[in-house]
C-alpha cells in the first residue's frame, strides 16, 4: 500500500502551529509574483546590460516580496502565540508589519505608513472573512471540455482528427 500525501493548505492548522509549512506554502506563489515583477521590470522598464545587472535587478525587486511574505507569516504566528487569541488583530498587525517592510525598502516613512494601513486593513478583512465563512473570491467549477492544462493526456495538436460523430450524419 502506498501512502498518499495530502497537499498542505495554509488554514489546515491554526495560526501559531506549523510555521515552516505555512511559510513554505506562502513563499511559492510569492516566488512567482517576484519572478513576474522582475521580468516585467527587466524587459519593459530598466533594461539592464549584462547578466549580473539583470540578476541584481531581479534581486532588488524580489527581495522585498520575500521579505514582506516572511514578515507577515512570522508576525501573524508570533502574535497568535503571544496573545493566545486567534482573531483579526493578529493578521492586521502582521499586515502592518509587512507594509512597513515596503516602506523600509523604498526608504520613505510615508510609503511605510500608508502601506502598513492598507496591508493591515486587507489582512484583517481576509481573516474576518476566513473566521466567518465569507467567500471573497468564489471558486469557479467550470467543466473542461478536453481536460485541464495539467491533464496527462492533453492534446496540444492544432488540427485534431474528428471524433467520428460526423460520419453518423451522412451514413
N, C-alpha and C positions, 0 to 999 in steps of 0.2 A: 504494500500500500504506500502510495506516495502522499506526502503531507502537502496540502495546498496552502499557500501563503496568502492570507487576505491582505489586500492593499491597505496601507495606513492612511487615515484622513485626520485632519487637524483636530476635529472635535470628537475623535474616538475616545480620548481620555480627557478628564477635566483639566482645567488650567492648573499649572503647578506640577504636573506629572509629565514624564516622558519629554523633557525639554529638548533633548538632542534629536529625537524623532520629529518633533514639531518644527525645529529649526531646519532640518534637512528637507521636510515636506514643503516649507515655505521658500527655501533657497532655490529650489529647482525652477519654479516659474520666475523668480527674481532674476535668475541667470538668463532666461530667455528675454526678459524685458531689458536687461542690461546689454545683451548682445544686439538686440534690435535698436536700442537707443544709440549704442556705439556705432553700429553700421550706418544708420541714418546720418549721424553726425559726420563720420569719416567720408561717406560718399557724397553727401549733399552740402555740407557746410564747411568743415575745416580743411578737408583735402590735404592731409599731411604728406610729406615726401619721405619715403623710406619706410622700412619695416619697424624700426624702433620708434619712430614718431607715431606711426599708426597704432602700435601696441600701447604706447604711452597715452594716446588719446582714448583708446578703449578703457584703459585702467582709470584714467581721470574721470570718465563718465560712469563706469560700472562700480567703482568702489563706494560711492555714496549710496547706490541702490542696495548693495550688500550690507553696508553699514546700517541703513535705515531698517532693513529687514531684520538683521540680527538684534539691533537695539529694541525693536518692537517685540519680538518673541521673548527675549530675555527679560525685558521690563514687565511685560504682562504676566509672565510666570512668577517673577520675583515679587511683584505687587500682590499676586494671589497668595503666595506663601507668607508674605509679611502681614497682610491684612487678615487673612483667614476667611475672606469672603470672595465669592465668585459673582461679581456684578459688573456693571458698565464702567465703573470708575477705574478699574484695573486697566481696561483697554483704552479708556480715554487718557489716562496717564501715560500709557505706553505709546499711544499715538502722538501725544505732545512731545515725548522724548524723541520719537522718530522724526517729527517735523523739525525739532531743534538741530538734529544732525544735518539736515539740509541747509539750515541757516549757518552752521559752522562751516560747511563745505563752501558756501557762497561767500563767507566772510562778512555777512551782514546780519546784525541783530534784528533788523526789521523783517527780513526774509524768514529768520528763525521763529519770531513771534507769530507771524501770520500763518506760516505753515504748521506750527505747533497747534494753533487753534483749529485750523482746517482738519488736520490729521486727527486731533482729539475728538472733534465732532463726528468725523466719519467713522472712526474706530468705535466710539461709544454707540453710535447708531447701529453699526453692524452687530455689536454684542447684544444690544437691545433686541434686534431682530432675531438673533440666534436664541436668546433666552425665551422669547415669547412666540416663537414659531412663525415669524413673519418672513415670507419669501420675497427677497428683493429682486433677484433675477431668476425667473422660473426656468426650469429645465424643459427644453422642448424635446419631446419624444417623436420626432418626425420619422416615419418609416422610410428606410432607404431602399431604393429600387434594386440595386445590384450589390448591396453590402456597403459598408463604410470604407473609408480610405485605409483603415488598418486591417481590413479583411485579408485573409491569407490568399484567397483565390480571386482577388480583384482583377478585373480585366481592363488593362490600360490601352487596348487597341482602339484606333480611331474608327475603323470600319469593321464592325462585328458581323459575323455570319447571322443570317436571320434564324429565328428560333424554330421555324417550321410551321408556325401557325398560319402563315400566308398561303401555304400550299392547300390547306383545307378549304379555303375560299374558292379556289379555282378547280378543284377536283370534282 
